Amino acid sequence: MKAIVLSTSLFTHSQLLFFQVGFFDTTTTDFRDVIELSIINRNLVTNDLDGLKTKMQEEILIYSNDKSYGITEQDILWAGFNAMSPTIFQSLKDSKIVTRVNSVLKSNCKEYHTSGTVSGGTVTFYLTDDGTSGGTAIFTNIYKDSAKFWVDDALIQYQFGNYTVSGDNKSITVTINKLGTVLLGIIQFVSSADGFTVYLSIKGD
């Protein structure tokens, strides 16, 4: 039995790589199975062919084991991958996040997603490599107007106040209240949002 990588394609914006694999029975000289697998690697923007093939190989071997095909590393043929690899890597390079800040093109833009729990009417997000106050800052510059806060709750409305960024760019703190019913169309009751999870996405470089 051989596993043959027949073709590859890239969903550019998410850097999701699809590849079609055929499992060829060398005894009957026919394909027993043809499937599509996928991997994702947002950091693969250089010509690290071995790194990409290793990830693909892992997925092929997992599927082979599930099907009891008995495929080993030596049984994988890379015909469809070798033909497409230059195109794949150019697409990966082109798919980096690009944005403009005050009309200035920022080609090294990064986007960070995190969450925090409300306590005392505020929530603090740590923009660090380990998500703690002691970690290394992800950003040198933060694009403040790119910040988006939300709560995963369709039944209750929330009110976010102004937010502050720490001087070392390691954290963002925002105030939040839970909105209640409106009385006579004039007064809307506000209550604590303590204990709720708030999500943040933000860009910077």
C-alpha positions in Angstrom: 0.0 0.0 0.0 1.2 3.5 -0.9 -0.1 6.9 0.1 0.1 9.4 -2.8 -0.3 13.2 -2.3 -2.3 14.0 -5.4 -2.9 17.7 -5.1 -2.8 20.6 -2.7 -4.7 23.8 -2.3 -4.6 26.7 0.1 -7.5 28.7 1.7 -5.4 31.9 1.8 -7.0 34.0 4.6 -6.8 31.3 7.2 -3.7 29.6 5.9 -5.6 26.3 5.9 -3.9 23.9 3.5 -6.0 21.1 1.9 -4.4 18.1 0.3 -5.8 15.2 -1.5 -4.4 11.8 -0.7 -4.9 8.5 -2.6 -4.2 5.2 -0.9 -3.0 2.9 -3.7 -3.1 -0.9 -3.4 0.1 -2.2 -5.0 -1.4 -5.7 -5.2 -4.6 -4.8 -7.1 -3.0 -1.8 -8.7 -6.0 0.3 -7.9 -6.9 3.1 -5.4 -8.6 1.8 -2.3 -9.4 5.2 -1.0 -9.1 8.9 -1.9 -9.6 11.5 0.8 -9.0 15.2 1.5 -7.1 16.2 4.7 -6.1 19.6 6.0 -3.6 21.3 8.3 -3.2 24.9 9.5 0.0 26.8 10.3 -0.2 30.5 10.6 3.5 30.9 11.1 4.6 29.0 8.0 5.8 32.0 5.8 9.2 30.7 4.7 10.2 27.9 2.5 10.2 25.3 5.2 9.1 22.4 3.0 10.3 19.8 5.5 8.2 21.4 8.3 5.1 21.4 6.1 5.6 17.8 4.9 6.0 16.7 8.5 2.6 18.1 9.4 1.0 16.6 6.4 2.7 13.2 7.1 1.3 13.2 10.6 -2.3 13.6 9.3 -1.7 10.8 6.6 -0.4 8.4 9.2 -3.2 9.1 11.6 -5.8 8.4 8.9 -3.9 5.3 7.8 -3.8 3.9 11.3 -7.5 4.5 11.7 -8.1 2.5 8.5 -5.5 -0.1 9.3 -3.7 0.6 5.9 -0.3 0.0 7.4 1.3 3.1 5.8 4.7 4.1 7.0 6.8 7.3 6.3 8.5 5.4 3.4 5.2 4.6 1.8 4.2 8.3 1.2 4.8 9.7 -2.3 4.8 13.5 -2.6 4.1 14.0 -6.4 1.2 16.5 -6.0 2.9 18.3 -3.2 6.3 18.8 -4.9 4.6 20.3 -8.0 2.6 22.8 -5.9 5.0 23.8 -3.1 6.3 27.1 -4.7 2.8 28.3 -5.2 1.8 27.3 -1.7 4.6 29.3 0.0 4.0 32.4 -2.1 0.3 32.3 -1.1 1.3 31.9 2.6 3.5 35.0 2.3 0.8 37.0 0.7 -1.8 36.0 3.3 -0.2 37.8 6.2 -2.5 40.4 7.9 -2.0 43.7 6.2 -3.7 46.9 7.5 -3.4 50.7 7.5 -3.1 52.9 10.5 -3.6 56.6 9.8 -3.0 55.9 6.1 0.3 54.1 6.9 0.6 50.6 5.6 1.5 48.1 8.3 2.8 44.9 6.8 3.9 43.3 10.1 0.4 43.5 11.7 -0.5 40.8 14.2 -3.9 40.0 15.6 -4.4 38.8 19.2 -7.5 37.1 20.7 -8.0 36.5 24.4 -10.6 36.5 27.1 -11.0 37.5 30.7 -13.5 37.3 33.6 -15.2 40.4 35.0 -14.4 41.3 38.6 -15.4 44.4 40.4 -16.9 45.8 37.2 -13.7 45.6 35.2 -11.9 43.0 33.2 -8.1 42.9 32.4 -6.7 41.2 29.4 -3.0 40.3 29.3 -1.4 40.8 25.8 1.6 38.6 26.5 3.1 35.4 25.2 1.8 33.3 28.1 -1.4 35.3 29.0 -0.1 36.5 32.3 1.2 39.7 33.8 4.7 38.3 33.9 4.9 37.3 30.2 6.5 39.1 27.3 4.4 41.7 25.5 3.0 40.6 22.1 3.0 44.1 20.7 5.4 47.0 20.5 2.6 49.2 19.1 -1.1 48.6 19.7 -3.7 49.9 17.2 -6.2 51.1 19.9 -9.1 51.7 17.5 -9.0 48.0 16.4 -10.0 46.7 19.8 -13.3 44.7 19.8 -14.9 43.6 23.1 -17.9 41.2 23.3 -19.8 38.8 25.5 -21.1 35.6 24.1 -24.7 36.2 25.3 -27.6 36.9 22.9 -30.2 37.5 25.7 -28.5 40.3 27.7 -27.0 43.6 26.6 -23.8 44.9 28.0 -22.3 48.4 28.2 -18.5 48.8 27.8 -16.8 51.9 29.1 -13.5 53.4 28.1 -10.5 51.2 28.2 -6.9 51.8 29.2 -3.6 50.3 27.9 -0.7 49.7 30.4 2.5 51.6 29.7 4.3 48.4 28.8 1.6 47.3 26.4 1.1 44.1 28.4 -2.5 44.6 29.4 -5.8 46.3 28.6 -8.5 47.0 31.3 -12.1 47.9 30.4 -15.1 48.6 32.5 -18.4 46.7 31.8 -22.0 46.8 33.1 -25.0 44.6 32.4 -28.0 46.5 31.2 -31.4 45.6 32.5 -35.0 46.7 31.7 -36.1 50.2 30.7 -38.4 52.0 33.1 -41.0 54.2 31.4 -38.7 54.6 28.4 -36.4 56.8 30.4 -34.3 54.9 33.0 -32.5 51.7 32.2 -31.3 49.7 35.2 -27.6 48.7 35.3 -26.2 45.8 37.3 -22.9 44.1 37.8 -21.4 41.9 35.1 -19.0 40.2 37.6 -18.3 36.6 36.8 -19.1 36.9 33.0 -16.4 36.1 30.4 -15.5 38.9 28.0 -13.7 38.4 24.8 -11.2 40.7 23.1 -9.6 40.9 19.7 -7.0 43.6 18.9 -4.3 44.3 16.3 -0.8 45.8 16.6 2.8 45.2 15.6 
